[in-house]
Amino acid sequence: MFGRVLIANRGEIALRVLRACRRLGISPVVAYSEADRDTRAVHLADEAICIGPAEARRSYLSAASIISAALVTGCDAIHPGYGFLSEDDAFAEMTRAHGLTFIGPPPEVLERFASKAGTRALLAAHGLPTVPGSKGMLRDDDHALEEAERIGYPVLLKPSAGGGGRGMRMVRTARELQQAITICRSEARAAFGDDSLYLEKWLEDNHHVEVQVVVDAHGNGIHVGERDCSVQRRHQKVVEESPSPALDDERRAMLLDTAIRSVVAAGYQSVGTLEFLVDGNGDYYFIEINCRIQVEHPVTEMRSGIDLVAEQIRIAAGQPLSIRQSDVRLDGCAIELRINAEDAAHDFRPQAGLVERYLAPGGPGVRMDSHLFTGYEVPPYYDSLLGKLIVWGPDRPAAIERARAALDELIVEGLVTNIPFHRALLRSEPFLDGSFTTNLLDRIGAAAFLASPNG
Ligand code: ADP
């Protein structure tokens, strides 16, 4: 096992990784930007090292600064968290070239799954149904028009290097398509440094259901059930839960089984997530894989009792899985609410500033993963995630009850948050009956929830 691990991330995930290190007897070192000097992870680490200015490009995205920091502090591995360099195969390769271990998939595995279009083809060849779409990347406008015609409108243009719901465009007609390609390419180039695009059939009413997998370096793989992330805004998740209300037991078993078998056969390694869209008939279609620990992993931890970050670290150290599929028990229902510094009443405008008072909820089945404390200054440079409130209950109604009570206990003062939005959502019809689909929030708008008489 590693002696010292450098945590190259910030916010709640830096804290989460630090806790896993403590559990495994590893000494945690935290790499921070100038904007994150006074943070919980820095306070709790055995050592902390500044890796550059607030601007992520010169700190959390600077491979050279991070690797130097790991070497200077005597670390033998780097945990990238999520976002930033967590799925960057060049960074993983550079880490290895300096005699350090990247905690995640090995560089060649990251490279194999780097392109979304390529991964679609790879996993389809290993038996996963995919959304009908273009065969590989779009070469030019004519190729795009041809493929869109074959698939049938509406279609969704997607950047092959995409992530975080950015750069996607729904297109209804051939006329729209040409213009959309130009915009989409330039957005993809700016966001990901890669402008390759592919097409998928646009599925209007679907659930987003994803499968958590854990695969060691010896070819042993297990799934740890699914999560439903259908409450989304602009293709970004707001609430996640498990089990998915969109699947019956038979479909669920089939989905979980095909997901784990295909991803092991395709040579995946580490913790990871296979994402699917599920239509009204319960048919599922693979959309992408995330080769990292995800924001919503605690939902699965609450149902299974498995520490996914500890498993991820053990796998990177070459250890075989400590659990077999038959040992995985998934109990009750878990729900995660992302608590964001954003103003739902004003188009979810991001907020920054001083947290004047912070009090976390508690009690049985309640977990708050957050880096906040009273007096913490939320910087304007990064994402708006303040923390995650995760609840567990023996069934879905009980979990919703707990989520409501926990939200009432949670105090974040000094800046506007999306807590009022969550309160309203937890009383809304489509959430209560489990029929929430991925495009619903964008279609009806947050105001519909905030203004609801029960909200
Ligand atoms: P990203 O990598 O940017 O997160 P994904 O491919 O994972 O993009 O898709 C994110 C979300 O976009 C999905 O959860 C879903 O809400 C929506 N989406 C993706 N593909 C389709 C599709 N073919 N039809 C309709 N919605 C889609």
Boltz pocket constraint, residues with backbone or C-beta under 6 A from the ligand:
constraints:
  - pocket:
      binder: B
      contacts: [[A, 131], [A, 156], [A, 162], [A, 163], [A, 164], [A, 165], [A, 166], [A, 200], [A, 201], [A, 202], [A, 203], [A, 204], [A, 208], [A, 229], [A, 232], [A, 235], [A, 236], [A, 275], [A, 277], [A, 287], [A, 288], [A, 438], [A, 439]]
      max_distance: 6.0
